Amino acid sequence: MDKSQDMSHQAGQAVGQAKEKASNMMDSASNAAQSAKESCQEAGQQMQARAQGAADAAKDAAGANK
């Protein structure tokens, strides 16, 4: 291989590695977004359950559930 072929081979390898790193970073970001979304959904469900419990307790206190 002459010098220009060697340099173009190295450049090609560097591009391939950069693309792979970018792909891995995108996967990581996607995973982080997914787990954040799941955490938000979980928190929302807990708040809903608490609100329902508070509403039921208020009805009981007011005698509406009799």
Secondary structure, DSSP 8 states (H G I E B T S, - for coil): --HHHHHHHHHHHHHHHHHHHHHHHHHHHHHHHHHHHHHHHHHHHHHHHHHHHHHHHHHHHHTTT-
